[in-house]
């Protein structure tokens, strides 16, 4: 959609110059920016993700470890997308999201182990086993059911009170599994190796312990399906109802939004996605215990959303990839290079106090610094949602020659609208008194 009557912003920063170059350089009749925005960028990223496990061992000898780490990354992308439904769309602060991760994980373990611990004594009793293809929806449905059970008592709660209740739920669920002897209590459980899965693109066999690609492709495929589902929800009537609740719950109810049904659906669908992540996590890392599921997981997933951009699907994906890849792979590689660097290693070096610091134990401190920096420098996130970006910039209306709907469609389609940063506020219809009212 063309934007007329908008002066070109002067390119001062490297980002501005790159944007101008991408808009002015034409390939096959279209500017480069067209190829790297919207769904086209998603297709490119998906192709690269599919080709990633095909990197030869000779090119990168540690490729299998990196594939394993990326599988864990996709699991956390699922968790972030699920929590984004609750926090980003419906505006309900959920600090107990780890509970649904636990439920999905134990569904996988209990459904494949073949035996459960007796309620009393030291004996065990046989239990039926199920294929992974059935345990994925089973874990998701169980988690979704518990999401409704969590949402029901919190319908009248908002803000800090809602956060406290969900935090308590997230702490209770692991303790319940810890005290249920049928699930082996503190010892935890171990899932057995999944049976091969036949897909339209080939058979995924999980028998080779030195080949992590099948788990990687399984997790990647589920991430793609979840992205498509979440995107459809965002653009549906229920997605607009969630946004209405997030912006003003009272006004949404006055407009005819059923708060009870809409909130419960947000909790249920967010938990549904979290259950899928739990099943895949236990399939990849078979041994689980209640102590593995703590409050830090909920906070980490929330930080991923804030880092990428609350409510933004691409932002949430990028935020989850950055934080989880840093935790699962990069953090284990940075100790030696930092300790041996010229700024840290020699006695008397400016940063010598870092010589004995183990960065593996400081990840939450690093997360906190990153979160504080994002709040101060870029509160909208790395890839913000178009609506939230305009809100944070104080731009609430479209230029006179464009409707608000047209402005939103242009932004979503990747059109270059530099005037959003540089236009005088007087060029926006009805902006003067409105902006002053907000400032007051």
Phi, psi and omega in degrees: 000122185286144177246120185249159176071023183242116180292145180288130179291144179285132183274104179258310184275162176303325178295318179296319180294321178295321179294317179297317180297318181293333178277331184266337180275123186250132175233124180055039175085359180229146178293156182301326182300333180293327183281342186241029176228157175065213184294335180293320176295324177297320178296317179298315180297322180293319178298316179296321179294324178291322182281343186305312181293350181275001177298126183295152177300325181294331180283318180218099186299335182265027187297323182294323176295322179291323176296318177299317179296320180291330174298317175297325177299315180296326176298317180286334172297319175301312181299318181294320178295322178293314180293331179295332175298316184284311186274312187283321182270305185274347179071028180256113185285110182250111179257010180239031185295339180298338181301320182285331173297318179297313183298316177296320181295314181288334174297317179294315182293313182291333182275353181235344185294323178092354177204147178235157182284145179292153180294331178220148182085189183255005183280172176229163177226148184293146178229147179292150177248150184229152177288157181301325183296336176267330182288333178298305177293329179295313178297322179294317181293319177297316179296320178298321177298315178291333174297321176294319179296327176287318185290327185303312181283354185252011186297330182265002183264148178222161171056231186297325181294319177295318180299320181293317181295315180293325175299316178297320178298319179295331177279329184289316188300310177300325179293324177298313178295328179293331184255007175263110182297334181298334178257021174068017171052230182294334182294323182086189184226167176228127177280149177271166185296129181294152175286157179302148179244126179270123179240166176299341183257003180135179181263130176266109180254132186252022186277336183271109182291345180265004179237106182268000184297320180302315177297322180300311182292325177298312179296319180297317179299319178293324177299317180298315179297319179294319178299316179297317180294316180293322178296319178295321178296319182300322183268004182268177178296324179292326176295319177293326176294319176301315180297321179298319178295319180298319184284316181198104185295320181294316179294324179296317179295321179293336179274000176104007179284128177281101186297318182300307183294319184292318179293316179299323179294323177296313179298318184293314182290322175298316178294324178304313179293320178298325177296321176299316178300322179294319179298312181293323179300317180285332175294323181279315180246089194299328186272124179228156177210155180305328181292345179285344187246097184237178183300331182299331179294315178300317180293319179299315180296321178295320178297323177302319180292316180296319180297313183283323182135112183298128179087352182260119180297309177300322180295317179298319179297313181295317179299319179293319180297314183297308185291316183288323177293324176297318182287315189277341186222305188293322183300328178283352182254348190268345184301303184296313178302321180289316182295330183265359182288160182293335181277346185240314190297302185296147175296135182089359177294152184303326183247032184297339180294347178272358187297329182253013182273129175265106185290342177296332181266003185243019186295326181287330172295317178296318178301317180297319178296317179297316181296317179297318178297320180295319180296322182279320189260325183212074185296339180282350180096172182294316178232083188287156170295141185302318181293316181292325178298319179292324179296315183290334178273358179076021180252107186248358182224163181271160173302160185300328184269013180215140177284163178297322178296319179296321177298315180297316180295323179295317179295315180296328180277358176089013180293149180276117180233073185294340184292346179300330180267329194248345183292145172296140183301337180292343180279359179257132184295126175068023188270334190301295183293329181295315181295321180294325179295322179292322180298323179290000000 
